[in-house]
Amino acid sequence: MDRILTFGKCFADPIAIRIMRVTYRTPATIQDLQTVLDLDRHTVDLRLLKLREANILKPKQDGRWLSYEMNQEMRPVVKGLITSFYEEVKWSPECLEDDRRYQELKAERTS
């Protein structure tokens, strides 16, 4: 029962939704999420903890770095919920800015 409640709380939290949008595309480190979301580490850490507790994200050791990726079992559920509210999420100023910063970070990494 606790996991269901934690899961619901994640979808009630705009920052957690933004983290899910990023990690749905690609695994991301805390530093990546800080950059893309323009948030401090503490804020990102708290949301990652809740997303892990809800089994939405899982950590992945990448050499020295710890990255977070969408739990494969949860992808369809997350996609369904985000797709249901796509228009609201897509046009939110925060999400538009996240998308811009995500593209900049991706371009930086490929150059």
Buried (B, 14 or more C-beta within 10 A) or exposed (E): EEEEEBBEEBBEBEBBBBBBBBBBEEBBBBEBBBBBBEBEEEEBEEBBEBBBBBEBBBEEEEEEEEBBBBBEEBEEEBEEBBEEEEEEBEEBEBBEBBBEBBEEBBEEEEE
